[in-house]
Amino acid sequence: MINFIQFTITRAVMAVFTLLIVSLIVFTLMELVPGTCAERYLAFKNTQGSGITVEDIEAEERRLGLDRPFPVRFTSWIKNIVIDGDFGDSCILRVSINELLKERFFISLAICITALIFSYLIAIPVGIISATTKFRSIDTILKFISYLGIALPNFLVALCIMLFMTIYYGDTMTGLFSEKFQNAPWSVDRVKDFLSRAWLPIFVLGWNATAFALQTVRALILDEHGKLYVMAARARGVSGMSLLWRYPAKHSLGPVINSLGFDLNRIFSALPVVALILVLTEAGALLIESLARSNDQQLAGAIIFLLTATIVFVNFVTDIMLAIIDPRIRKGVMGGD
């Protein structure tokens, strides 16, 4: 038990250190963007007809604290996030980033996690069937479907579904809410409206992830199925589903669980492009807007930080789960048999 506590503390320290390093990288990239936040904001105001001077820029930089040294600004940024939970204000929109993201980021996260669960619920049993079936035709069909999932990019799948829905139902299914509930407060009817549309981005994001996970599960099962300990168990009279679940399937789940953080990152990476096509108004769309259009690095940095923190947390949880369920790891960290 002491070994397990030490293992948990070590993983927690590594997670915090990783998040700190990533935070430094994100903040540095924010600083390397040409022009300060003050210059970008005043330049934006200039396009609206407001004349600006060098004195205006200098005054704005002092107001935002941009005249302070880099280490001081980074420390202040981290302190505000960790202690106060405050990401500051958007550089261009001049509104609180917390207000911008408080609903949108959690909607994005819910969509991505649901897509991940959707992909694993399909990929694990189908991958096992593909690897163990005695019928070659079934394996061939399942492999073809998985290759199709890898070959067809998410945005193309989204466009095909939108075209189908437009032709047969007269609705492109764009957006997470219908026009009636777009700006309405949360209610039972708004939740129903959200669920009636959220299935599309969930399906599109889960399409590619399911194909990758299916290929992974199939390869792991085939690899484990031919090992000596499985042959020894078969020689002892263990067969059928009992043999499959006690040995190859059980030992193959470790790498699958360990890849949860990676798969979540891959799904979220595809979200901004899908958000543009489906006209979604969540964190993925905001990330594209802040990086490619408005150059709002404060907003982009906050979204990337939140995503990184989520992935680091997921990796930490999966490490602990593996230490509990995988006998090979459990023996090393817990002293179990």
C-alpha positions as CSV (number, residue, x, y, z in Angstrom):
1,M,0.0,0.0,0.0
2,I,2.9,2.4,0.8
3,N,4.3,1.7,-2.7
4,F,0.9,2.6,-4.2
5,I,0.8,5.9,-2.3
6,Q,4.3,6.8,-3.4
7,F,3.3,5.9,-7.0
8,T,0.3,8.2,-6.8
9,I,2.2,11.1,-5.3
10,T,5.0,10.7,-8.0
11,R,2.4,10.7,-10.8
12,A,0.7,13.7,-9.2
13,V,3.9,15.7,-9.0
14,M,4.8,14.7,-12.6
15,A,1.3,15.9,-13.7
16,V,1.7,19.3,-12.0
17,F,5.3,19.7,-13.4
18,T,4.0,18.8,-16.9
19,L,1.2,21.3,-16.7
20,L,3.7,24.0,-15.5
21,I,6.0,23.4,-18.4
22,V,3.1,23.5,-20.9
23,S,1.9,26.7,-19.3
24,L,5.3,28.3,-19.7
25,I,5.3,27.2,-23.4
26,V,1.8,28.5,-24.0
27,F,2.6,31.9,-22.3
28,T,5.9,32.2,-24.2
29,L,4.1,31.6,-27.5
30,M,1.5,34.2,-26.5
31,E,4.4,36.6,-26.0
32,L,6.1,35.8,-29.3
33,V,3.1,36.9,-31.4
34,P,4.0,40.1,-33.1
35,G,2.6,43.1,-31.4
36,T,1.4,43.4,-27.8
37,C,-2.2,43.0,-26.7
38,A,-2.4,46.8,-26.3
39,E,-1.2,47.3,-29.9
40,R,-3.6,44.7,-31.3
41,Y,-6.6,46.1,-29.4
42,L,-5.9,49.7,-30.4
43,A,-5.2,48.7,-34.0
44,F,-8.7,47.0,-34.0
45,K,-10.1,50.2,-32.6
46,N,-8.4,52.1,-35.3
47,T,-10.3,50.1,-37.9
48,Q,-13.5,51.3,-36.3
49,G,-12.5,54.9,-36.9
50,S,-10.7,55.7,-33.6
51,G,-7.4,57.4,-34.1
52,I,-4.5,56.1,-31.9
53,T,-1.1,57.5,-30.9
54,V,2.1,56.1,-29.4
55,E,1.0,57.6,-26.1
56,D,-2.3,55.7,-26.3
57,I,-0.4,52.4,-26.8
58,E,2.0,53.1,-23.9
59,A,-0.8,54.0,-21.6
60,E,-2.7,50.8,-22.5
61,E,0.4,48.7,-22.0
62,R,0.8,50.2,-18.5
63,R,-2.8,49.5,-17.7
64,L,-2.5,45.9,-18.8
65,G,0.8,45.4,-17.0
66,L,2.7,44.7,-20.2
67,D,5.6,46.9,-19.1
68,R,6.5,44.5,-16.4
69,P,9.3,41.8,-17.0
70,F,8.4,38.5,-18.5
71,P,8.9,36.4,-15.4
72,V,6.7,38.7,-13.4
73,R,3.9,38.5,-15.9
74,F,4.1,34.7,-16.2
75,T,4.0,34.3,-12.5
76,S,1.0,36.6,-12.2
77,W,-0.8,34.8,-15.0
78,I,-0.3,31.4,-13.3
79,K,-1.2,32.8,-9.9
80,N,-4.4,34.2,-11.2
81,I,-5.4,30.9,-12.8
82,V,-4.4,28.6,-9.9
83,I,-5.5,30.7,-7.0
84,D,-8.3,32.8,-8.3
85,G,-9.4,30.7,-11.3
86,D,-9.2,33.9,-13.4
87,F,-7.9,33.8,-17.0
88,G,-8.1,37.6,-17.4
89,D,-9.8,39.5,-20.2
90,S,-9.9,38.7,-23.9
91,C,-7.4,40.9,-25.7
92,I,-9.8,41.9,-28.5
93,L,-13.3,41.4,-27.1
94,R,-12.4,43.1,-23.8
95,V,-14.7,40.8,-21.8
96,S,-13.9,38.2,-19.1
97,I,-12.5,35.0,-20.6
98,N,-14.2,33.1,-17.8
99,E,-17.5,34.4,-18.9
100,L,-16.7,33.5,-22.5
101,L,-15.7,29.9,-21.7
102,K,-17.8,28.9,-18.6
103,E,-20.4,27.3,-20.8
104,R,-18.7,26.8,-24.1
105,F,-15.6,24.9,-22.8
106,F,-17.7,22.4,-20.8
107,I,-20.0,21.8,-23.8
108,S,-16.9,21.1,-26.0
109,L,-15.5,18.8,-23.3
110,A,-18.8,17.0,-23.0
111,I,-19.0,16.5,-26.8
112,C,-15.4,15.2,-27.0
113,I,-15.7,12.9,-24.0
114,T,-19.0,11.5,-25.3
115,A,-17.4,10.9,-28.7
116,L,-14.5,9.1,-26.9
117,I,-16.9,6.9,-24.9
118,F,-18.9,6.2,-28.1
119,S,-15.8,5.2,-30.0
120,Y,-14.6,2.8,-27.2
121,L,-18.0,1.2,-26.6
122,I,-18.0,0.2,-30.3
123,A,-14.3,-0.4,-30.9
124,I,-13.5,-2.7,-28.0
125,P,-16.1,-5.4,-28.7
126,V,-15.9,-5.1,-32.4
127,G,-12.1,-5.2,-32.3
128,I,-12.2,-8.4,-30.2
129,I,-14.7,-9.9,-32.6
130,S,-12.5,-9.0,-35.6
131,A,-9.4,-10.6,-34.0
132,T,-11.0,-13.8,-32.8
133,T,-13.7,-14.6,-35.3
134,K,-13.4,-17.9,-37.2
135,F,-15.2,-16.4,-40.2
136,R,-12.6,-14.6,-42.5
137,S,-15.4,-12.7,-44.3
138,I,-16.5,-11.0,-41.0
139,D,-12.9,-10.0,-40.2
140,T,-12.5,-8.6,-43.7
141,I,-15.6,-6.5,-43.5
142,L,-14.7,-5.1,-40.1
143,K,-11.2,-4.3,-41.3
144,F,-12.6,-2.5,-44.4
145,I,-15.0,-0.4,-42.2
146,S,-12.1,0.6,-39.9
147,Y,-9.9,1.5,-42.9
148,L,-12.8,3.5,-44.3
149,G,-13.0,5.3,-40.9
150,I,-9.3,6.2,-41.0
151,A,-9.3,7.2,-44.7
152,L,-12.4,9.5,-44.6
153,P,-11.6,12.7,-42.7
154,N,-14.0,14.0,-40.2
155,F,-14.9,17.2,-42.1
156,L,-15.9,15.1,-45.2
157,V,-18.1,12.9,-43.1
158,A,-19.7,16.1,-41.7
159,L,-20.3,17.5,-45.1
160,C,-21.9,14.2,-46.4
161,I,-24.3,14.1,-43.4
162,M,-25.2,17.7,-43.8
163,L,-26.0,17.2,-47.5
164,F,-28.1,14.1,-46.7
165,M,-30.0,16.0,-44.0
166,T,-30.6,19.0,-46.2
167,I,-31.9,16.9,-49.1
168,Y,-34.2,14.6,-47.2
169,Y,-35.1,16.7,-44.1
170,G,-34.6,20.3,-45.2
171,D,-32.3,21.0,-42.2
172,T,-28.5,21.2,-42.3
173,M,-28.3,20.4,-38.6
174,T,-25.7,23.1,-38.1
175,G,-25.2,24.7,-34.7
176,L,-25.7,23.2,-31.3
177,F,-29.1,24.8,-30.8
178,S,-32.0,25.8,-33.0
179,E,-32.7,29.5,-33.5
180,K,-35.4,29.4,-30.8
181,F,-33.0,28.2,-28.1
182,Q,-29.7,29.8,-29.2
183,N,-29.6,32.5,-26.5
184,A,-32.3,31.1,-24.2
185,P,-31.5,30.1,-20.5
186,W,-31.0,26.4,-19.8
187,S,-34.2,24.5,-19.4
188,V,-35.6,21.0,-20.1
189,D,-36.6,22.1,-23.6
190,R,-33.2,23.6,-24.3
191,V,-31.5,20.4,-23.2
192,K,-33.7,18.4,-25.5
193,D,-32.9,20.8,-28.3
194,F,-29.2,20.5,-27.6
195,L,-29.4,16.7,-27.6
196,S,-31.3,16.6,-30.9
197,R,-28.3,18.3,-32.5
198,A,-25.3,17.3,-30.5
199,W,-25.4,13.8,-31.9
200,L,-24.0,15.0,-35.2
201,P,-20.7,16.5,-33.9
202,I,-20.4,13.5,-31.5
203,F,-20.8,11.0,-34.4
204,V,-18.5,12.9,-36.7
205,L,-15.7,13.2,-34.0
206,G,-16.2,9.6,-32.9
207,W,-16.1,8.3,-36.5
208,N,-12.3,8.6,-36.9
209,A,-11.6,7.8,-33.3
210,T,-13.6,4.5,-33.5
211,A,-11.6,3.4,-36.5
212,F,-8.3,4.0,-34.8
213,A,-9.4,2.4,-31.5
214,L,-10.7,-0.7,-33.4
215,Q,-7.4,-1.2,-35.2
216,T,-5.6,-0.8,-31.9
217,V,-7.8,-3.3,-30.0
218,R,-7.6,-5.8,-32.9
219,A,-3.8,-5.7,-33.1
220,L,-3.4,-6.0,-29.3
221,I,-5.8,-9.0,-29.1
222,L,-4.0,-10.8,-32.0
223,D,-0.6,-10.1,-30.3
224,E,-1.7,-11.4,-26.9
225,H,-3.6,-14.3,-28.3
226,G,-0.5,-16.0,-29.6
227,K,1.6,-15.7,-26.5
228,L,2.9,-18.6,-24.5
229,Y,0.7,-17.9,-21.4
230,V,-2.4,-18.2,-23.5
231,M,-1.2,-21.4,-25.0
232,A,-0.5,-22.7,-21.5
233,A,-3.9,-21.8,-20.3
234,R,-5.5,-23.5,-23.3
235,A,-3.4,-26.6,-22.5
236,R,-4.9,-26.6,-19.0
237,G,-8.4,-26.8,-20.4
238,V,-9.4,-23.1,-20.4
239,S,-11.2,-22.3,-23.6
240,G,-13.8,-20.1,-25.2
241,M,-14.9,-16.8,-23.7
242,S,-13.4,-17.7,-20.4
243,L,-9.9,-17.9,-22.0
244,L,-10.5,-14.7,-24.0
245,W,-11.6,-12.5,-21.2
246,R,-9.3,-13.8,-18.5
247,Y,-6.1,-13.5,-20.6
248,P,-5.9,-11.7,-24.0
249,A,-8.7,-9.2,-23.6
250,K,-7.8,-8.4,-20.0
251,H,-4.2,-7.7,-20.7
252,S,-5.0,-5.8,-23.9
253,L,-7.1,-3.3,-22.1
254,G,-4.1,-1.7,-20.4
255,P,-2.6,0.0,-23.5
256,V,-6.2,1.0,-24.5
257,I,-6.9,2.7,-21.2
258,N,-3.4,4.3,-21.3
259,S,-4.3,5.9,-24.6
260,L,-7.4,7.7,-23.3
261,G,-5.6,11.1,-22.9
262,F,-4.0,10.8,-26.4
263,D,-7.3,9.9,-28.0
264,L,-9.1,12.8,-26.2
265,N,-6.4,15.2,-27.5
266,R,-6.9,13.9,-31.0
267,I,-10.6,14.3,-30.8
268,F,-10.4,17.9,-29.5
269,S,-7.8,18.7,-32.2
270,A,-10.4,17.8,-34.8
271,L,-13.1,19.8,-33.1
272,P,-12.2,23.3,-34.5
273,V,-12.4,22.1,-38.1
274,V,-15.7,20.3,-37.4
275,A,-16.9,23.4,-35.6
276,L,-16.3,25.6,-38.6
277,I,-18.3,23.2,-40.9
278,L,-21.2,22.6,-38.5
279,V,-21.2,26.3,-37.4
280,L,-20.8,25.4,-33.7
281,T,-20.4,28.1,-31.1
282,E,-18.2,26.4,-28.5
283,A,-14.5,26.4,-27.5
284,G,-13.3,24.8,-30.7
285,A,-14.9,27.6,-32.7
286,L,-13.5,30.2,-30.3
287,L,-10.0,28.7,-30.7
288,I,-10.1,29.0,-34.5
289,E,-11.5,32.6,-34.1
290,S,-8.8,33.6,-31.7
291,L,-5.9,32.1,-33.6
292,A,-6.8,32.6,-37.2
293,R,-9.0,35.7,-37.3
294,S,-8.8,38.0,-34.3
295,N,-5.3,37.1,-33.1
296,D,-6.6,37.0,-29.5
297,Q,-3.7,35.1,-27.9
298,Q,-5.1,35.5,-24.4
299,L,-8.3,33.7,-25.3
300,A,-6.4,31.1,-27.3
301,G,-3.9,30.5,-24.4
302,A,-6.7,30.0,-21.9
303,I,-8.4,27.4,-24.1
304,I,-5.1,25.5,-24.7
305,F,-4.3,25.6,-21.0
306,L,-7.7,24.2,-20.1
307,L,-7.4,21.5,-22.7
308,T,-3.9,20.6,-21.5
309,A,-5.0,20.5,-17.9
310,T,-7.9,18.1,-18.8
311,I,-5.6,15.8,-20.7
312,V,-3.0,15.8,-17.9
313,F,-5.7,15.0,-15.4
314,V,-7.1,12.1,-17.7
315,N,-3.5,10.7,-18.0
316,F,-3.1,10.9,-14.2
317,V,-6.4,9.0,-13.6
318,T,-5.5,6.3,-16.3
319,D,-2.1,5.7,-14.6
320,I,-3.9,5.1,-11.3
321,M,-6.5,2.9,-13.0
322,L,-3.8,0.8,-14.6
323,A,-1.9,0.4,-11.4
324,I,-5.1,-1.0,-9.9
325,I,-6.5,-3.3,-12.7
326,D,-3.3,-4.5,-14.4
327,P,-1.7,-7.3,-12.4
328,R,1.7,-6.6,-14.0
329,I,1.8,-3.0,-12.9
330,R,0.0,-3.7,-9.6
331,K,2.7,-6.1,-8.6
332,G,5.3,-3.5,-9.0
333,V,3.6,-0.5,-7.3
334,M,1.4,-2.3,-4.8
335,G,3.3,-5.4,-4.0
336,G,0.4,-7.5,-5.1
337,D,0.4,-11.0,-6.6
